[in-house]
């Protein structure tokens, strides 16, 4: 699959009048979280998935001493024949006396190279009789010796700040003898659904009721080591109650992620409730299809992302706008998702003034060597079944004319959106 293309939503002029382009919404969303959360010290075992809070420099050179890169013989000079004087294995202090010309030491991988050694000959290239070895092929000076500090010098930055840590970072920290580092504390994310019609999964549905899919979906998406999830439950369609809940959440959370009540209907109270609770809003109505009614702002000490109520629309709005806020709070450099270049395996009308995202599956390779993607399902922001069979989302930019099979489009794999 080809690499990421430039984002397909950077042309602000394509957005419909009265709507923020995706790029502008992302820029404003990143500005809402003005600073990352605080820091704490964590040991190596708990580092995976956390975010480094500061540069970490190495107190130790790597390698910490000159050592052999393989099993063989350390040679005291160039030549073809040597007398073996000792044997060195990893974990031992090594030979302190310098090797004289014509002398060699039997040496194992990782063992300290003795003073005076000019190279290590691979054991496969050596013939030995008693205490004498003869080289079957010449050996270059410095061959098979790992020199002290050739990988890392004392004071080198081995883990920079603002990165999500994984096994690679843990390995180099451990090798350098660093037992713990400063990381951003977990971001406290409160999840709140809104709507009188919502019931928790597992409860029997009454007339006009549906199960709440958004909160469990978002909890699954955000179940990561750098995040602490707070379940704020379901808020009724009542402005006063929603105002109270928002004010309380603003004191308990770093980020509130709500779903529903973001549109302009009579029962959509989120905007009024946020303002009544002393909050502010900086993002509203984005050129997304689905996901237009997304809002972002602040309330109390928390950032706020308000997503649409329909599950697919909520997912798209989170991936394109909400995660930018979370990345900033987590201490990461915000990197909005960028689609891969792909070839359309379908035809449709243009999306108008909103960039369209649709469940799609890779079904082959197009004429340019790009993945050929096919849309799934009939569309609709409440439909979830097509997501199950999809590999990701087809991306059709705003202002595009009708799409024909073979046209260049974007494709956003689900695996790219699996982490912060």
Secondary structure, 3 states (H helix, E strand, C coil): CCCECCCCCCCHHHCCCCCECHHHHHHHHHHHCCCCCCEEEEEHHHCCCCEECCCEECCCCECCCCEECCCEEEECCCCCEEEEEEEECCCCCCCCCCCCCCEEEEECCCCECCCCCCEEEEHHHEEEECCEEEECCCCCCCCCEECCCCCECCCCEEECCCCECCHHHHHHHHHCCCCEEEEECCEEEEEEEECCCEECCCCCCCCCCEECCHHHHHHHHCCCCCEEEEEEEEECCCHHHHHHHHHHHHHHCCEEEEECCCCCCCCCCHHHHHHHCCCEEEEECECEECCCCCEEEEECCEEEEEECCCHHHHHHHHHHHHHHHHHHHHCCCCCCCCCEEEEECCCECCCCCCEEEEEEEEEEECCCCCEEEEECCCCCCCCCHHHHHCCEEEEECCCCCCECCCCEEEEEEHHHHCCC
